[in-house]
Amino acid sequence: MRPIEEVEIQIEMAQRIRALRDNCAKLMQSKEFKDVIEEGYFKEEAARLVMAKSSFMNDDQKQLIDNMIYGVGALKNWLESVMRRGDEMDQAIEGHEKTREELLQEEVLQ
């Protein structure tokens, strides 16, 4: 594979990650997301699970509650990582595009 093709693939992959970030940002801005996920899941469900953990349960039930609590955190972490990776791709795309231009100029000169 030629270096220019590798750079093109890197640009395409970075654009996909950035598009995911943009879609995630749009989703997170919506009233429905705020109502269902932020209020209903991240706050109310998380509080319900913590309260349920304090009630009398067997070990299997406690483990299930723990897993559900971890799920709340995992979704929040994933959303944050999508946003962070998308921001990183903004800079990466600039670098890849500069590299592509340099490679194209080298091909023209050869």
N, C-alpha and C positions, 0 to 999 in steps of 0.2 A: 504494500500500500504506500502510495506517495505521501510525503509529509503534508501536502496541501489537503489531501483527502482526510488525513487524521485530524487536522485542524477543523475541517468542515464538520466532522463527526462531533468533535468537542463543542463546537458552536451550537450544533443542533441539540445536543444533550443539555447544554446550559440553558438554551431557550425553552426547552421542555420544563426544566425545573423552575425557571422564572415564570412561565405561564401557570404552573401549578400554584406558585406563590400568589400570582395576581388573582387567580380564581379563588384561592383561599381567602385572600383579603376581601374580595367582593362578598363572599359568603359570610365572613365574620362581621361585615358591616350591616348585614340585613337584620331587620327587626325580628324575623323568625329565628335566626341563629341566636341572637341575643336572648330571646324569650325561651327557646327550647334548650339550647346547649349551655349558654352562660348562666342563666338563672335556674332553669330546670335541672340540668345535669351537674354542672360544676359546683353549684351552690346547694340547691335543695336535695338532690340525690346524694351528694357527698355528705351532707349533714345527716341525712336519714341513715346512711350506712354507718357512720360513726356512732350514732345513737343505738343502732341495732347491735353493734359490736358489744355494747355494755349490757345487753340483756343475756339471760341464761341460754346458752347454746352448747351443743356438743362440738367436738373438734372439727368435724367435717363442715358444719355450718359456719364456724368461725373462719375456717380456711376459705370458704366461698365468699364470705363478706370481705375478707382481706383481698382476695382476687378482684372483687368488684371495686374496691377502693383503689387498688393499683390501676385498674382500667380507667378510672376518672383521671388520674395523674398521667397515665400513658397518652391519652388523647390530647390533653393539654400540652404535654411535652412535644408530641408529634406536630401539632399545629404551630407551635413556636419554632420548631426546627425547620418546617416548611418555609416559614417566613424568613428565618435567618439564612437558610441555604439559597433562597431566591435572591436575597440582597447580595450575597456573595457572588452569585452568578452575574449580576449586573457588572461587576468589576471584571470577572473572568471573561465575559463576552468581549469587553473592550480590548483586553489583552489578546484574545484569540483572533479578533478581527484585525488587529495591528499585525500580528504574526502572519495572517493570511495575506495581507497586502504586501508584506515583505517577501513572502514566498512567491507571490505572483510577479512581483518586480524582478526577482531573481530569474524566474522562468523566461520573462521577456528579454532579459539581457543575455541569456544563454543562446 
